Amino acid sequence: TYFLQSTIAHSNHMIEGFVQGLMTRRPAVFNLYTSCQPEHGIGDDMSHHQAKLAVESRAYPLFRYDPDGGLTVGECLDLDGNPNPDRDWPVTKIQYVEKGREKEMELSTTFVDFAATEARFRKHFRKIPRDSWNEDMVQVSEYLELDEGDRRGKVPFVWALDAKRELSRLLVAQPMIDSAEERRAFWIMLRDLGGIEEPVADVDEVQIESRVRQEVAQKLTSRLVGLISGSEALDMGAMLEGRVVQARAATASQGRGVGSTGASRRRRLHGTVDRYRGVHRVRRVHHHQSADI
């Protein structure tokens, strides 16, 4: 069976899915999100906004499943249109006012952030006065990452904007946490079936680049001291060549599976070493000329 899940806020995705489903020679099911303003407790002009937010919060992810797309589930499942597909929760920016000044903040948009905007879920939230804020309060996106034991003593909250566009905190009841975990698990399953890989951490490459710079600088200083004292000859070529081999071997092993960001860092690393080589060549020529004189 062909299956489409879409929303009125994603008209291109919805129409393309309709056409594809109607043209298939299989049964087709169309599952579309649209709000009911009185029952959901939203404004009459908020249908489009809420449908968009439902996708951004993983409450209602977009996908199409076409059995004729290939032999594997990954070939048949299409997750195009979902924001930040390699993340559990998409990241968005919000503008707010603090002490009369405009500010901006990046936040992960969870199912709880979506639920907090609809009156039907109001009983699961409670506004906390600013003078009651404390260090035990944790944003929902961070709270969901904690193990069961680490959650003890922590209180999950979401940010909200009041009529003056100032930040306020809403405490979150356990049913909302359970729903967010279920939505996250569903998205992780879809992502896995669709063949979307999680981003590979490239912190190791940054550390490798920093370590190479430090070691080259240390060896250079040591050899220069030896050169000045006359106890050692300065062979920068051999020293740099050894660091190049080690650095490239390390980045090659760390870089497997890393995308354009990793490749860019590798190029910067190799460029740094090559610049050291260029400076060395100039200094060697200058040294030989001085000796001849």
N, C-alpha and C positions, 0 to 999 in steps of 0.2 A: 504494500500500500504506500502510495506517495503521501508524505505528510509535510504540511507547512505550518510553522508557528511564527506569527508576525504581529505587528501592531499598526494602528492607523497613523502613528507618528513616523512610520518608516514606509512611506507610500511606494517607493521604488522597489524595495524588498517585497512588499506585499503584492504588488501588481505582477512582478516577475514570477513570484511563486504561484499566483493564480493561473497565469498563462501556462506555466510549466506543468502544473497539476491538471489543468483542463486538457492539455495536449497528450498526456500520458494515456496509455491503453490499460492502465491499472485503476483500481479504486483510489480516490484521492480524498484526504481529510484536510480541512483548513481550520486552524485554531487561531483566532484573532483576539487580541486584547483591546478592549475598549471599556472605559469606566462608566459607571452609573452614578451621576453626580449626587443624588439624594442618598443612596445607600452607602456610597463610599465616603461621603462627607467632604466633598471638594466643591470648588466654585464652578459655576456653569461654563466658564471659559477656560477651564483647566484640563479638559480631556486630553488634548494633544500633549501638554506638559507632563501629565501623569503617565501617559503611555510611553513617553520617552524615558521618564525616570524609572519605570518598571523594567526596562531593558538595561539601563545603566546600573541598576542595583542588583542585577541577576535574579530579580523576582520573576522575570518573564523573558528569558533569553531568546534571541532569534535563531531559528534553524530551519533547514529544509532537508528532508530525507527522500532521496530518489533511488529506488532499488535498481534502476537502470544506469546508475552512475558508475558502476564498476563491480568488481568481485568482492571487495572488502568493505567493511562498514565505513572506514575512513574515506573511501572514494565516493560513497553514497551520501555521506553526511556533510552538509555545508553550513558552516557557522559564520559566514561573512556577515558583517554589519554590527557585530557585538564589539563594544569598546574594550580596549586593552585585553584582548583574548588570552594573553599569556599570564594574566594576573587573576587571583581569586576575586578581587574587587577592583573595579575601575577607579581611577584617581581623577578627581575634578577639583576646580578652584572655586572658592566662594569669596564674595566681597562683603565686608561688614564694616561697621563703624565702632571705633573705640576712642572714647574721650574726644569726640568730634572729628577724628581723623579717619580717612578711608584706609582700610587695610585689606589684605588678601591672604588666604590660607589654602593650602592643598589638603584635601581630605579623601580618604577611601570611601566610596559610596556603597554601603552595605544594604541588605534588605531592610534592616532596622531604620536606616535613614529614609527609605521610601515609606515605610509604615508610619513614621512619625508625621508625615504630611497629610494623612487621611484620618478623618474623625472616627471612622469605624474601629480604629486601633487605639483610640485615645485612652482607654482604661489601662493600657499597658505602659503608660508613661506618666511621669510626675516631675514637674518643674522644681528645681532646687534653687533657692536664693543664693546669690553670689557669695554672701558671707558664710555660707555653709559648704562651700567647695573645699575639698581636701585632697591630699595626695593618694588616698585609697580609691579615688574615682579614676576610671580608666576608659578611654574611648573604646567603643564596641569593636572596631576593627582590630585593636590591639588585644582586647579581652578574648576575642575568638581564637587568637593565636596561643593563648596560655593553656597549659595542661590543667587538668582538673584540680590538682593539688595547689598549683600556683594561683588559681582563681579565688582561693579562700581569703576572705578579708577584702577582696577587691569589689568595687561597685561599677558596673558598666553604665556608660552614658553616651548620648549623642548630642552634637551641637545643634542648636536651632537659632533662628533669627526672629526677634520680636518685631513689633510694629515700627520701631525706630532703627531697625537693622542692626541692633546690638546683639552680641552673642549671649545665649543662655544655655544651660545644661538640663537635659531631660534624663532622669533615671529610667532604666529599662527593666521591665519585668522578664522573668525567665521564659515565658512562652515566646517572646520575641527573639531571645537568644536561640532557642530551639529551632525556630523557623529560619533564622539566618544560617544556622549550621546545616539545615536540610537543603537550603537553596545553594549554599556553597558546595555541598557534596554533589548536588545535581549538576552544577556547572563543571566541577572537576571531572565527573563522569563523561559529560558531553565533550569536554576538551580532550580527554583521553581517547574517546572513540573517534573524534574528528582528527586526531593526529597532531594537535597543537602542542608543542613542547613548551615547558616552563623555561624562563630565561636562565641562561647559565651564568652563574656569578663569575665576574672577571676581576675580583679583588686580588687574586693571586698574581695576575699580570702586572698590576700596579705595584705590588710588593716586589716583584722581580725587577721591574724597571728601576725602582728606588734603590734596591740592593746593588744592582749593577753600577749605578751612578756613584754610590758611596764607596764601593770596592775599588772602582777605577780611580776615584779621587784619592783614596788612601794609598793605593799603590804608587800613584803619581807623586804624591808628597814624599813617600818613603824613598823612591828612586832619586828624586831631586835632591833630597838631603844627602844621599849616598854620592851623588855626582859632585855636589859642592865639596864634600869632604874628601873626594878623590878615591873613595873606597869601592865605588861601584859605577859601572857604565849604565847609561840610561837607554834601555831598549824598549821604547814605547810600542813599537810595532808588534813585538812578540807578546807584550803584556796585553795589548788591546785585542790581538787575535784570539788569545785564550779566553778573554771575557766575551768576545763575539760568539765564539763557538758555544760557550756555556749558556749565554743568554738566549741564543737562537734555539738551542736544544730545549731549554726550559719553556720558552714561549710556544714551541711547536707542540710539546706534550700538553701544556695547559690550554692551548688554543683550540684543541679538537672540540667541535661542537659550538664554539663561540662565533657570533655573527660579526657584523661589520664593525661594531664597537671594539671587539677584541683585535680584529685585523688592523684597525686604525692605531691602537696602542702598540701593536707589534711594529708597525711602520715607524712610529715615533721613537720606539726603543732602538731600532736599527739605525735610524737617522741620527740619533744622539751619538751612538758609537762611531758612525761614519764621520760625524763632525769632529770628534776627538782625533780620528785618524788624520783628517785634513790639517788640523792645527799642528799635529806632530810632524807631518811632512814639511810644512813651512818652517818649523823650528829646526828640523834637521838640516835643511838647506842653509838656513841662516848660520847654524853652528859650523858647518863645513866651510862656508865662505869666510867666516871670522878666523877659522884656523889657518886657512890659506894665507890670509893677510898677515 
